[in-house]
Amino acid sequence: MSDAAQPSAAEVRAAAEAVKAALDRHLDAVERRSGQDDPAVYAAFDELAAAAEVYDELLYDTYDEVTPFEIPGSDALPAYAGPEDPSALSVLIRRDYTVAEPQRLLHQAQRIADLDPDAADEAAGPSADAAAVVGTSVHAALGVLFGEFEPDEIASRHKEFGLEEGDSTLWVAAADEPAEPGDWLSAPFDQADPQRVVCRFDVSAVFDEELGDDDLLEPLDRER
């Protein structure tokens, strides 16, 4: 950094004072919280994190010194800013899988295709050997599998289909009113607004590692 852009001692001092003020506001919000998901606490938390980050950067740029603060990552949900009494909801789900046993997947898809040739046509495209394609193509097999079973059933039977679970998350987001039929189908996830999330539930192997084998993994509700 050039000398011209170097923060002044006064700027560092002002940033330190901003952290102190943010600490006071955060403690005040916590002491006055109206419930577990009080938006004032979330807002004060975000303000404190932002103030600490500014101070940390200025301190390092000016004095080549660091703080013991651990600045939260950007993956935290912001404070809820949706309607107090939502009249409509959107449920956004993501589940990751790996194809751990391709042959098992192909076998299951082939079995479905043998029982329902139309399922093979939809997945592999209409042709004389569509059913045979399903038994040799992972791409087509996945089309058959997810076309035949609901996502929740696949989640509960994933090992049977040769899949291995990865992380998953479910967001329940408030909406002002129900969407018009077909309105968002071309881009179903573009309008996901973290500030509209009423609650979320996450599952990940990292939680198992943190909690230990004997601990109960519970859903996370708007985790920071």
KETIPA-758865 format. One record per atom (N, C-alpha, C): residue in one letter; atom name; x negated, y negated, z negated. Coordinates in Angstrom, 1 decimal, padded with zeros to 4 digits. Layout:
% residues N
REC rest atom     xx     yy     zz
REC    A   CA      X      Y      Z
...
END
This chain:
% residues 224
REC rest atom     xx     yy     zz
REC    M    N -000.8  001.2  000.0
REC    M   CA  000.0  000.0  000.0
REC    M    C -000.9 -001.2  000.0
REC    S    N -000.5 -002.2  000.8
REC    S   CA -001.3 -003.5  000.9
REC    S    C -001.1 -004.3 -000.3
REC    D    N -002.0 -005.3 -000.6
REC    D   CA -001.9 -006.2 -001.7
REC    D    C -000.7 -007.0 -001.6
REC    A    N -000.3 -007.4 -000.4
REC    A   CA  000.9 -008.2 -000.1
REC    A    C  002.2 -007.5 -000.6
REC    A    N  002.2 -006.2 -000.4
REC    A   CA  003.4 -005.5 -000.8
REC    A    C  003.4 -004.9 -002.2
REC    Q    N  002.3 -005.1 -002.9
REC    Q   CA  002.1 -004.5 -004.2
REC    Q    C  003.1 -005.1 -005.2
REC    P    N  003.9 -004.3 -005.9
REC    P   CA  004.8 -004.9 -006.9
REC    P    C  004.1 -005.6 -008.0
REC    S    N  004.7 -006.7 -008.4
REC    S   CA  004.1 -007.5 -009.5
REC    S    C  004.4 -006.8 -010.9
REC    A    N  003.7 -007.3 -011.9
REC    A   CA  003.9 -006.8 -013.2
REC    A    C  005.3 -007.1 -013.7
REC    A    N  005.8 -008.3 -013.2
REC    A   CA  007.1 -008.7 -013.6
REC    A    C  008.2 -007.8 -013.1
REC    E    N  008.0 -007.3 -011.8
REC    E   CA  008.9 -006.4 -011.2
REC    E    C  008.9 -005.0 -012.0
REC    V    N  007.8 -004.6 -012.4
REC    V   CA  007.7 -003.4 -013.2
REC    V    C  008.4 -003.6 -014.5
REC    R    N  008.2 -004.7 -015.2
REC    R   CA  008.8 -005.0 -016.5
REC    R    C  010.4 -005.1 -016.3
REC    A    N  010.8 -005.7 -015.2
REC    A   CA  012.3 -005.8 -014.9
REC    A    C  012.9 -004.4 -014.7
REC    A    N  012.1 -003.5 -014.0
REC    A   CA  012.6 -002.2 -013.8
REC    A    C  012.7 -001.4 -015.1
REC    A    N  011.7 -001.6 -016.0
REC    A   CA  011.8 -001.0 -017.3
REC    A    C  013.0 -001.4 -018.1
REC    E    N  013.3 -002.7 -018.0
REC    E   CA  014.5 -003.3 -018.7
REC    E    C  015.7 -002.7 -018.1
REC    A    N  015.8 -002.5 -016.8
REC    A   CA  016.9 -001.9 -016.2
REC    A    C  017.2 -000.5 -016.7
REC    V    N  016.1  000.3 -016.9
REC    V   CA  016.2  001.7 -017.4
REC    V    C  016.8  001.6 -018.8
REC    K    N  016.3  000.7 -019.7
REC    K   CA  016.8  000.5 -021.0
REC    K    C  018.3  000.2 -021.0
REC    A    N  018.7 -000.7 -020.1
REC    A   CA  020.2 -001.0 -020.0
REC    A    C  021.0  000.1 -019.5
REC    A    N  020.4  000.9 -018.6
REC    A   CA  021.2  002.0 -018.1
REC    A    C  021.3  003.1 -019.1
REC    L    N  020.3  003.3 -019.9
REC    L   CA  020.3  004.2 -021.1
REC    L    C  021.5  003.9 -022.0
REC    D    N  021.6  002.6 -022.3
REC    D   CA  022.6  002.1 -023.2
REC    D    C  024.0  002.4 -022.6
REC    R    N  024.2  002.1 -021.3
REC    R   CA  025.5  002.3 -020.7
REC    R    C  025.8  003.8 -020.6
REC    H    N  024.8  004.6 -020.4
REC    H   CA  025.0  006.1 -020.3
REC    H    C  025.5  006.6 -021.7
REC    L    N  024.8  006.2 -022.7
REC    L   CA  025.2  006.6 -024.1
REC    L    C  026.6  006.1 -024.4
REC    D    N  026.9  004.9 -024.1
REC    D   CA  028.2  004.3 -024.4
REC    D    C  029.3  005.1 -023.7
REC    A    N  029.0  005.5 -022.4
REC    A   CA  030.0  006.3 -021.6
REC    A    C  030.2  007.6 -022.2
REC    V    N  029.1  008.3 -022.7
REC    V   CA  029.2  009.6 -023.3
REC    V    C  030.0  009.5 -024.6
REC    E    N  029.7  008.5 -025.4
REC    E   CA  030.4  008.4 -026.7
REC    E    C  031.9  008.1 -026.5
REC    R    N  032.3  007.5 -025.3
REC    R   CA  033.7  007.1 -025.1
REC    R    C  034.4  008.1 -024.1
REC    R    N  033.7  009.1 -023.7
REC    R   CA  034.2  010.0 -022.6
REC    R    C  035.6  010.5 -023.0
REC    S    N  036.5  010.6 -021.9
REC    S   CA  037.9  011.0 -022.1
REC    S    C  038.1  012.4 -021.8
REC    G    N  037.0  013.1 -021.4
REC    G   CA  037.2  014.5 -021.0
REC    G    C  035.9  015.0 -020.4
REC    Q    N  035.9  016.3 -020.1
REC    Q   CA  034.6  016.9 -019.5
REC    Q    C  034.2  016.3 -018.2
REC    D    N  035.2  015.9 -017.4
REC    D   CA  034.9  015.3 -016.1
REC    D    C  035.1  013.8 -016.0
REC    D    N  034.9  013.1 -017.1
REC    D   CA  035.1  011.7 -017.1
REC    D    C  034.3  011.0 -016.0
REC    P    N  034.9  010.3 -015.1
REC    P   CA  034.1  009.7 -014.0
REC    P    C  033.2  008.6 -014.5
REC    A    N  033.5  008.0 -015.6
REC    A   CA  032.6  006.9 -016.2
REC    A    C  031.2  007.5 -016.6
REC    V    N  031.2  008.8 -017.1
REC    V   CA  030.0  009.5 -017.5
REC    V    C  029.2  009.8 -016.2
REC    Y    N  029.8  010.3 -015.2
REC    Y   CA  029.1  010.6 -013.9
REC    Y    C  028.5  009.3 -013.3
REC    A    N  029.3  008.2 -013.4
REC    A   CA  028.8  007.0 -012.8
REC    A    C  027.6  006.5 -013.6
REC    A    N  027.6  006.6 -014.9
REC    A   CA  026.5  006.1 -015.7
REC    A    C  025.3  007.0 -015.6
REC    F    N  025.5  008.3 -015.4
REC    F   CA  024.5  009.3 -015.1
REC    F    C  023.7  008.9 -013.8
REC    D    N  024.5  008.6 -012.8
REC    D   CA  023.9  008.3 -011.5
REC    D    C  023.1  007.0 -011.6
REC    E    N  023.7  006.0 -012.3
REC    E   CA  023.0  004.7 -012.5
REC    E    C  021.7  004.9 -013.2
REC    L    N  021.7  005.7 -014.3
REC    L   CA  020.5  005.9 -015.0
REC    L    C  019.4  006.6 -014.2
REC    A    N  019.8  007.6 -013.4
REC    A   CA  018.9  008.3 -012.5
REC    A    C  018.3  007.4 -011.5
REC    A    N  019.1  006.5 -010.9
REC    A   CA  018.6  005.6 -009.9
REC    A    C  017.6  004.6 -010.6
REC    A    N  017.9  004.1 -011.8
REC    A   CA  017.1  003.1 -012.4
REC    A    C  015.7  003.7 -012.8
REC    A    N  015.8  005.0 -013.3
REC    A   CA  014.6  005.7 -013.7
REC    A    C  013.7  005.9 -012.4
REC    E    N  014.3  006.2 -011.3
REC    E   CA  013.5  006.5 -010.1
REC    E    C  012.8  005.2 -009.6
REC    V    N  013.5  004.1 -009.7
REC    V   CA  012.9  002.8 -009.3
REC    V    C  011.7  002.5 -010.2
REC    Y    N  011.9  002.6 -011.5
REC    Y   CA  010.9  002.3 -012.4
REC    Y    C  009.7  003.3 -012.2
REC    D    N  009.9  004.5 -012.0
REC    D   CA  008.8  005.5 -011.8
REC    D    C  008.0  005.1 -010.6
REC    E    N  008.7  004.7 -009.5
REC    E   CA  007.9  004.4 -008.3
REC    E    C  007.1  003.1 -008.4
REC    L    N  007.7  002.1 -009.1
REC    L   CA  007.0  000.8 -009.3
REC    L    C  005.8  001.0 -010.2
REC    L    N  006.0  001.8 -011.2
REC    L   CA  004.9  002.0 -012.2
REC    L    C  003.8  002.7 -011.5
REC    Y    N  004.1  003.6 -010.6
REC    Y   CA  003.0  004.4 -009.9
REC    Y    C  002.3  003.4 -008.9
REC    D    N  003.1  002.7 -008.2
REC    D   CA  002.5  001.8 -007.2
REC    D    C  001.6  000.7 -007.8
REC    T    N  002.0  000.2 -009.0
REC    T   CA  001.3 -000.9 -009.6
REC    T    C  000.1 -000.4 -010.4
REC    Y    N  000.4  000.6 -011.2
REC    Y   CA -000.6  001.0 -012.2
REC    Y    C -001.2  002.4 -012.0
REC    D    N -000.7  003.1 -011.0
REC    D   CA -001.2  004.5 -010.7
REC    D    C -000.9  005.3 -011.9
REC    E    N  000.3  005.1 -012.5
REC    E   CA  000.7  005.8 -013.7
REC    E    C  002.1  006.5 -013.4
REC    V    N  002.4  007.6 -014.1
REC    V   CA  003.6  008.3 -013.9
REC    V    C  004.4  008.3 -015.2
REC    T    N  005.7  008.7 -015.1
REC    T   CA  006.6  008.8 -016.3
REC    T    C  006.9  010.3 -016.5
REC    P    N  007.4  010.7 -017.7
REC    P   CA  007.8  012.1 -017.9
REC    P    C  009.2  012.4 -017.4
REC    F    N  009.8  011.4 -016.7
REC    F   CA  011.2  011.6 -016.2
REC    F    C  011.2  012.6 -015.1
REC    E    N  012.2  013.5 -015.1
REC    E   CA  012.5  014.4 -014.0
REC    E    C  013.7  013.8 -013.3
REC    I    N  013.5  013.2 -012.1
REC    I   CA  014.6  012.6 -011.4
REC    I    C  015.5  013.7 -010.7
REC    P    N  016.8  013.7 -011.0
REC    P   CA  017.7  014.7 -010.4
REC    P    C  017.6  014.7 -008.9
REC    G    N  017.8  015.9 -008.3
REC    G   CA  017.8  016.0 -006.9
REC    G    C  019.1  015.4 -006.3
REC    S    N  019.1  015.3 -005.0
REC    S   CA  020.3  014.7 -004.3
REC    S    C  021.4  015.6 -004.0
REC    D    N  021.3  016.9 -004.5
REC    D   CA  022.4  017.9 -004.3
REC    D    C  023.5  017.8 -005.3
REC    A    N  023.4  016.9 -006.3
REC    A   CA  024.4  016.7 -007.3
REC    A    C  025.6  016.1 -006.7
REC    L    N  026.8  016.4 -007.1
REC    L   CA  028.0  015.8 -006.7
REC    L    C  028.1  014.4 -007.3
REC    P    N  028.6  013.4 -006.5
REC    P   CA  028.8  012.1 -007.1
REC    P    C  030.0  012.1 -008.0
REC    A    N  030.3  010.9 -008.6
REC    A   CA  031.5  010.8 -009.5
REC    A    C  032.7  011.0 -008.6
REC    Y    N  033.7  011.6 -009.2
REC    Y   CA  035.0  011.8 -008.5
REC    Y    C  035.7  010.4 -008.2
REC    A    N  036.1  010.2 -007.0
REC    A   CA  036.7  009.0 -006.6
REC    A    C  038.0  009.2 -005.9
REC    G    N  038.6  010.4 -006.0
REC    G   CA  039.8  010.7 -005.4
REC    G    C  041.1  010.3 -006.2
REC    P    N  042.2  010.7 -005.7
REC    P   CA  043.5  010.3 -006.4
REC    P    C  043.6  011.0 -007.8
REC    E    N  044.2  010.3 -008.7
REC    E   CA  044.3  010.9 -010.1
REC    E    C  045.3  012.1 -010.0
REC    D    N  046.3  012.0 -009.2
REC    D   CA  047.3  013.1 -009.1
REC    D    C  047.4  013.5 -007.6
REC    P    N  046.4  014.4 -007.2
REC    P   CA  046.4  014.7 -005.8
REC    P    C  047.7  015.4 -005.3
REC    S    N  048.2  015.1 -004.2
REC    S   CA  049.4  015.7 -003.6
REC    S    C  049.1  016.8 -002.6
REC    A    N  047.8  016.9 -002.2
REC    A   CA  047.4  017.9 -001.2
REC    A    C  045.9  018.3 -001.6
REC    L    N  045.6  019.5 -001.2
REC    L   CA  044.2  020.0 -001.4
REC    L    C  043.6  020.6 -000.2
REC    S    N  042.3  020.6 -000.1
REC    S   CA  041.5  021.3  000.9
REC    S    C  040.6  022.2  000.1
REC    V    N  040.5  023.5  000.4
REC    V   CA  039.6  024.4 -000.2
REC    V    C  038.5  024.8  000.8
REC    L    N  037.3  024.4  000.5
REC    L   CA  036.1  024.6  001.4
REC    L    C  035.3  025.7  000.8
REC    I    N  035.0  026.8  001.6
REC    I   CA  034.3  027.9  001.1
REC    I    C  033.1  028.2  002.1
REC    R    N  032.0  028.5  001.4
REC    R   CA  030.8  029.0  002.2
REC    R    C  030.3  030.2  001.5
REC    R    N  030.1  031.3  002.2
REC    R   CA  029.4  032.5  001.7
REC    R    C  028.4  032.9  002.6
REC    D    N  027.2  033.1  002.1
REC    D   CA  026.1  033.6  003.0
REC    D    C  025.8  035.1  002.8
REC    Y    N  025.5  035.8  003.9
REC    Y   CA  025.2  037.2  003.9
REC    Y    C  024.0  037.5  004.7
REC    T    N  023.3  038.5  004.5
REC    T   CA  022.3  039.1  005.4
REC    T    C  022.8  040.4  005.9
REC    V    N  022.5  040.8  007.1
REC    V   CA  022.8  042.1  007.6
REC    V    C  021.7  043.1  007.1
REC    A    N  022.0  043.7  006.0
REC    A   CA  021.0  044.5  005.3
REC    A    C  020.9  045.9  005.9
REC    E    N  022.0  046.4  006.4
REC    E   CA  022.1  047.8  007.0
REC    E    C  022.8  047.7  008.3
REC    P    N  022.2  047.3  009.4
REC    P   CA  022.8  047.2  010.7
REC    P    C  023.6  048.4  011.2
REC    Q    N  023.0  049.6  010.9
REC    Q   CA  023.7  050.8  011.4
REC    Q    C  025.0  051.0  010.7
REC    R    N  025.0  050.7  009.4
REC    R   CA  026.3  050.8  008.6
REC    R    C  027.3  049.8  009.2
REC    L    N  026.9  048.6  009.5
REC    L   CA  027.8  047.6  010.1
REC    L    C  028.4  048.1  011.4
REC    L    N  027.5  048.6  012.2
REC    L   CA  027.9  049.1  013.6
REC    L    C  028.9  050.3  013.4
REC    H    N  028.6  051.2  012.5
REC    H   CA  029.4  052.3  012.3
REC    H    C  030.8  051.9  011.9
REC    Q    N  030.9  051.0  010.9
REC    Q   CA  032.2  050.5  010.4
REC    Q    C  033.0  049.8  011.5
REC    A    N  032.3  049.0  012.3
REC    A   CA  033.0  048.3  013.4
REC    A    C  033.5  049.2  014.5
REC    Q    N  032.7  050.3  014.7
REC    Q   CA  033.1  051.3  015.7
REC    Q    C  034.3  052.0  015.2
REC    R    N  034.4  052.3  014.0
REC    R   CA  035.5  053.0  013.4
REC    R    C  036.8  052.1  013.6
REC    I    N  036.7  050.8  013.3
REC    I   CA  037.8  049.9  013.5
REC    I    C  038.2  049.9  014.9
REC    A    N  037.2  049.8  015.8
REC    A   CA  037.5  049.7  017.3
REC    A    C  038.2  051.0  017.8
REC    D    N  037.8  052.1  017.2
REC    D   CA  038.4  053.4  017.7
REC    D    C  039.9  053.4  017.3
REC    L    N  040.2  052.8  016.1
REC    L   CA  041.6  052.8  015.6
REC    L    C  042.4  051.7  016.3
REC    D    N  041.7  050.6  016.7
REC    D   CA  042.4  049.5  017.2
REC    D    C  041.6  048.9  018.4
REC    P    N  041.8  049.4  019.6
REC    P   CA  041.0  049.0  020.8
REC    P    C  041.1  047.5  021.1
REC    D    N  042.2  046.9  020.7
REC    D   CA  042.4  045.5  020.9
REC    D    C  041.4  044.7  020.1
REC    A    N  041.0  045.1  019.0
REC    A   CA  040.0  044.4  018.2
REC    A    C  038.7  044.4  018.9
REC    A    N  038.3  045.5  019.6
REC    A   CA  037.1  045.5  020.4
REC    A    C  037.1  044.6  021.5
REC    D    N  038.3  044.5  022.2
REC    D   CA  038.4  043.6  023.3
REC    D    C  038.2  042.1  022.9
REC    E    N  038.8  041.8  021.8
REC    E   CA  038.6  040.4  021.3
REC    E    C  037.2  040.1  020.9
REC    A    N  036.5  041.0  020.4
REC    A   CA  035.1  040.8  019.9
REC    A    C  034.1  040.9  021.0
REC    A    N  034.2  041.9  021.9
REC    A   CA  033.2  042.1  022.9
REC    A    C  033.7  041.5  024.3
REC    G    N  034.9  041.1  024.4
REC    G   CA  035.4  040.7  025.7
REC    G    C  036.1  041.9  026.4
REC    P    N  037.2  041.6  027.1
REC    P   CA  037.9  042.7  027.8
REC    P    C  037.0  043.4  028.8
REC    S    N  036.8  044.7  028.7
REC    S   CA  036.1  045.4  029.7
REC    S    C  036.3  046.9  029.4
REC    A    N  035.9  047.8  030.4
REC    A   CA  036.2  049.2  030.2
REC    A    C  035.5  049.8  029.1
REC    D    N  034.3  049.3  028.7
REC    D   CA  033.5  049.9  027.6
REC    D    C  033.4  049.0  026.4
REC    A    N  034.4  048.2  026.2
REC    A   CA  034.4  047.2  025.1
REC    A    C  034.2  047.9  023.7
REC    A    N  034.8  049.1  023.5
REC    A   CA  034.7  049.8  022.3
REC    A    C  033.3  050.3  022.1
REC    A    N  032.6  050.7  023.2
REC    A   CA  031.2  051.2  023.1
REC    A    C  030.3  050.0  022.7
REC    V    N  030.6  048.8  023.3
REC    V   CA  029.7  047.7  023.0
REC    V    C  029.7  047.3  021.5
REC    V    N  030.9  047.5  020.9
REC    V   CA  031.0  047.2  019.5
REC    V    C  030.1  048.0  018.6
REC    G    N  029.9  049.3  019.0
REC    G   CA  029.1  050.2  018.3
REC    G    C  027.6  050.0  018.5
REC    T    N  027.2  049.1  019.4
REC    T   CA  025.8  048.9  019.7
REC    T    C  025.3  047.4  019.5
REC    S    N  026.3  046.5  019.3
REC    S   CA  026.0  045.1  019.2
REC    S    C  026.4  044.5  017.9
REC    V    N  025.4  044.0  017.1
REC    V   CA  025.7  043.4  015.8
REC    V    C  026.6  042.2  016.0
REC    H    N  026.4  041.4  017.0
REC    H   CA  027.3  040.3  017.3
REC    H    C  028.7  040.7  017.4
REC    A    N  029.0  041.7  018.3
REC    A   CA  030.3  042.2  018.5
REC    A    C  030.9  042.8  017.2
REC    A    N  030.0  043.5  016.5
REC    A   CA  030.5  044.2  015.3
REC    A    C  031.0  043.2  014.2
REC    L    N  030.2  042.1  014.1
REC    L   CA  030.6  041.1  013.2
REC    L    C  032.0  040.5  013.6
REC    G    N  032.2  040.3  014.9
REC    G   CA  033.5  039.8  015.3
REC    G    C  034.6  040.7  015.0
REC    V    N  034.4  042.0  015.1
REC    V   CA  035.4  043.0  014.8
REC    V    C  035.7  042.9  013.3
REC    L    N  034.6  042.9  012.5
REC    L   CA  034.7  043.0  011.0
REC    L    C  035.5  041.8  010.5
REC    F    N  035.1  040.6  010.9
REC    F   CA  035.7  039.4  010.3
REC    F    C  037.1  039.1  011.0
REC    G    N  037.3  039.8  012.1
REC    G   CA  038.7  039.7  012.7
REC    G    C  039.7  040.6  012.1
REC    E    N  039.2  041.7  011.5
REC    E   CA  040.0  042.7  010.9
REC    E    C  040.3  042.4  009.4
REC    F    N  039.3  041.9  008.7
REC    F   CA  039.5  041.8  007.2
REC    F    C  039.4  040.3  006.8
REC    E    N  040.2  040.0  005.7
REC    E   CA  040.1  038.7  005.1
REC    E    C  038.8  038.4  004.5
REC    P    N  038.3  037.2  004.5
REC    P   CA  037.0  036.9  003.9
REC    P    C  036.8  037.4  002.4
REC    D    N  037.9  037.3  001.6
REC    D   CA  037.8  037.8  000.2
REC    D    C  037.6  039.3  000.2
REC    E    N  038.2  040.0  001.1
REC    E   CA  038.0  041.5  001.1
REC    E    C  036.6  041.8  001.6
REC    I    N  036.1  041.1  002.5
REC    I   CA  034.7  041.3  002.9
REC    I    C  033.8  041.1  001.8
REC    A    N  034.1  040.0  001.0
REC    A   CA  033.2  039.7 -000.2
REC    A    C  033.2  040.8 -001.2
REC    S    N  034.4  041.4 -001.4
REC    S   CA  034.5  042.4 -002.4
REC    S    C  033.9  043.8 -001.9
REC    R    N  033.8  044.0 -000.6
REC    R   CA  033.4  045.2  000.0
REC    R    C  032.1  045.1  000.8
REC    H    N  031.4  044.0  000.6
REC    H   CA  030.3  043.7  001.5
REC    H    C  029.2  044.9  001.7
REC    K    N  029.0  045.6  000.6
REC    K   CA  028.0  046.7  000.7
REC    K    C  028.5  047.8  001.6
REC    E    N  029.8  048.0  001.6
REC    E   CA  030.4  049.0  002.4
REC    E    C  030.2  048.7  003.9
REC    F    N  030.1  047.4  004.2
REC    F   CA  029.9  046.9  005.6
REC    F    C  028.5  046.7  006.0
REC    G    N  027.5  047.0  005.1
REC    G   CA  026.1  046.9  005.4
REC    G    C  025.6  045.4  005.2
REC    L    N  026.3  044.6  004.4
REC    L   CA  026.0  043.3  004.2
REC    L    C  025.4  043.1  002.8
REC    E    N  024.6  042.1  002.6
REC    E   CA  024.0  041.7  001.3
REC    E    C  024.4  040.3  001.0
REC    E    N  024.9  040.1 -000.2
REC    E   CA  025.4  038.7 -000.6
REC    E    C  024.2  037.7 -000.8
REC    G    N  024.4  036.5 -000.3
REC    G   CA  023.5  035.4 -000.7
REC    G    C  024.3  034.4 -001.6
REC    D    N  024.0  033.2 -001.5
REC    D   CA  024.7  032.2 -002.3
REC    D    C  026.1  032.0 -001.8
REC    S    N  026.9  031.5 -002.6
REC    S   CA  028.3  031.1 -002.2
REC    S    C  028.8  029.9 -003.0
REC    T    N  029.6  029.1 -002.4
REC    T   CA  030.2  028.0 -003.1
REC    T    C  031.6  027.8 -002.6
REC    L    N  032.5  027.3 -003.5
REC    L   CA  033.8  026.9 -003.2
REC    L    C  034.1  025.6 -003.8
REC    W    N  034.6  024.7 -002.9
REC    W   CA  034.9  023.3 -003.3
REC    W    C  036.4  023.1 -003.2
REC    V    N  037.1  022.6 -004.2
REC    V   CA  038.5  022.2 -004.2
REC    V    C  038.5  020.7 -004.1
REC    A    N  038.9  020.2 -002.9
REC    A   CA  038.8  018.7 -002.7
REC    A    C  040.3  018.2 -002.6
REC    A    N  040.4  017.0 -003.2
REC    A   CA  041.7  016.3 -003.2
REC    A    C  041.9  015.6 -001.8
REC    A    N  043.2  015.6 -001.4
REC    A   CA  043.6  014.9 -000.2
REC    A    C  044.7  014.0 -000.4
REC    D    N  044.9  012.9  000.3
REC    D   CA  046.0  012.0  000.1
REC    D    C  047.3  012.6  000.6
REC    E    N  047.2  013.4  001.7
REC    E   CA  048.4  014.0  002.2
REC    E    C  048.0  015.2  003.1
REC    P    N  048.8  016.1  003.3
REC    P   CA  048.5  017.3  004.2
REC    P    C  048.1  016.8  005.6
REC    A    N  047.1  017.5  006.2
REC    A   CA  046.7  017.2  007.5
REC    A    C  047.7  017.7  008.5
REC    E    N  047.8  017.0  009.7
REC    E   CA  048.7  017.5  010.7
REC    E    C  048.2  018.8  011.3
REC    P    N  049.1  019.7  011.7
REC    P   CA  048.6  021.0  012.3
REC    P    C  047.6  020.8  013.4
REC    G    N  046.5  021.5  013.3
REC    G   CA  045.5  021.4  014.3
REC    G    C  044.6  020.2  014.3
REC    D    N  044.8  019.3  013.3
REC    D   CA  044.2  018.0  013.3
REC    D    C  042.6  018.1  013.1
REC    W    N  042.2  019.0  012.3
REC    W   CA  040.7  019.1  012.0
REC    W    C  040.1  020.4  012.5
REC    L    N  040.8  021.2  013.3
REC    L   CA  040.2  022.5  013.7
REC    L    C  039.0  022.4  014.5
REC    S    N  038.8  021.3  015.3
REC    S   CA  037.6  021.2  016.1
REC    S    C  036.4  020.9  015.3
REC    A    N  036.5  020.3  014.1
REC    A   CA  035.4  020.0  013.3
REC    A    C  035.8  020.2  011.8
REC    P    N  036.0  021.4  011.4
REC    P   CA  036.7  021.6  010.1
REC    P    C  035.9  021.1  008.8
REC    F    N  034.6  020.9  008.9
REC    F   CA  033.8  020.6  007.8
REC    F    C  033.3  019.1  007.8
REC    D    N  033.5  018.4  008.9
REC    D   CA  033.0  017.1  009.0
REC    D    C  033.5  016.1  008.0
REC    Q    N  034.7  016.3  007.5
REC    Q   CA  035.4  015.4  006.6
REC    Q    C  035.3  015.7  005.2
REC    A    N  034.4  016.7  004.8
REC    A   CA  034.2  017.1  003.4
REC    A    C  033.6  015.9  002.7
REC    D    N  034.3  015.4  001.7
REC    D   CA  033.8  014.2  001.0
REC    D    C  033.5  014.7 -000.5
REC    P    N  032.2  014.7 -000.9
REC    P   CA  031.9  015.1 -002.2
REC    P    C  032.6  014.3 -003.3
REC    Q    N  033.0  013.1 -003.0
REC    Q   CA  033.6  012.3 -004.0
REC    Q    C  035.1  012.7 -004.2
REC    R    N  035.6  013.6 -003.4
REC    R   CA  037.0  014.0 -003.5
REC    R    C  037.0  015.4 -004.1
REC    V    N  035.9  016.0 -004.5
REC    V   CA  035.9  017.3 -005.1
REC    V    C  036.4  017.3 -006.5
REC    V    N  037.5  018.0 -006.7
REC    V   CA  038.1  018.1 -008.0
REC    V    C  037.3  019.1 -008.9
REC    C    N  036.9  020.2 -008.3
REC    C   CA  036.1  021.2 -009.0
REC    C    C  035.4  022.1 -008.0
REC    R    N  034.3  022.7 -008.4
REC    R   CA  033.5  023.6 -007.5
REC    R    C  033.1  024.8 -008.3
REC    F    N  032.8  025.9 -007.6
REC    F   CA  032.4  027.1 -008.2
REC    F    C  031.3  027.7 -007.4
REC    D    N  030.1  027.9 -008.0
REC    D   CA  028.9  028.3 -007.3
REC    D    C  028.5  029.7 -007.8
REC    V    N  028.0  030.5 -006.9
REC    V   CA  027.4  031.8 -007.3
REC    V    C  026.0  031.9 -006.6
REC    S    N  024.9  032.2 -007.4
REC    S   CA  023.6  032.3 -006.8
REC    S    C  022.8  033.2 -007.6
REC    A    N  021.8  033.9 -007.0
REC    A   CA  020.9  034.7 -007.8
REC    A    C  020.0  033.9 -008.7
REC    V    N  019.8  032.6 -008.5
REC    V   CA  019.0  031.8 -009.4
REC    V    C  019.7  031.7 -010.7
REC    F    N  021.0  031.7 -010.8
REC    F   CA  021.7  031.6 -012.0
REC    F    C  021.5  032.9 -012.8
REC    D    N  021.4  034.0 -012.2
REC    D   CA  021.2  035.3 -012.8
REC    D    C  019.8  035.3 -013.5
REC    E    N  018.8  034.7 -012.7
REC    E   CA  017.4  034.7 -013.2
REC    E    C  017.3  033.7 -014.4
REC    E    N  018.1  032.6 -014.4
REC    E   CA  018.0  031.7 -015.5
REC    E    C  018.7  032.2 -016.7
REC    L    N  019.9  032.9 -016.5
REC    L   CA  020.7  033.3 -017.7
REC    L    C  020.1  034.6 -018.3
REC    G    N  019.6  035.5 -017.5
REC    G   CA  019.1  036.8 -018.0
REC    G    C  020.2  037.8 -017.7
REC    D    N  019.8  039.1 -017.8
REC    D   CA  020.7  040.2 -017.5
REC    D    C  021.9  040.3 -018.5
REC    D    N  021.8  039.8 -019.7
REC    D   CA  022.8  040.0 -020.7
REC    D    C  023.8  038.9 -020.8
REC    D    N  023.5  037.8 -020.0
REC    D   CA  024.4  036.6 -020.1
REC    D    C  025.5  036.7 -019.1
REC    L    N  026.6  036.1 -019.3
REC    L   CA  027.7  036.1 -018.4
REC    L    C  027.6  034.9 -017.5
REC    L    N  027.7  035.1 -016.2
REC    L   CA  027.6  034.0 -015.3
REC    L    C  029.0  033.5 -015.0
REC    E    N  029.2  032.3 -015.4
REC    E   CA  030.5  031.6 -015.3
REC    E    C  030.5  030.7 -014.1
REC    P    N  031.7  030.4 -013.5
REC    P   CA  031.7  029.4 -012.4
REC    P    C  031.3  028.0 -012.9
REC    L    N  030.6  027.3 -012.0
REC    L   CA  030.1  026.0 -012.3
REC    L    C  031.2  025.0 -011.9
REC    D    N  031.5  024.0 -012.8
REC    D   CA  032.5  023.0 -012.6
REC    D    C  031.9  021.7 -012.4
REC    R    N  031.7  021.2 -011.1
REC    R   CA  031.1  020.0 -010.8
REC    R    C  029.7  019.9 -011.4
REC    E    N  028.9  020.9 -011.2
REC    E   CA  027.6  020.9 -011.8
REC    E    C  026.7  019.8 -011.3
REC    R    N  025.9  019.2 -012.2
REC    R   CA  024.9  018.2 -011.8
REC    R    C  023.6  018.9 -011.6
END
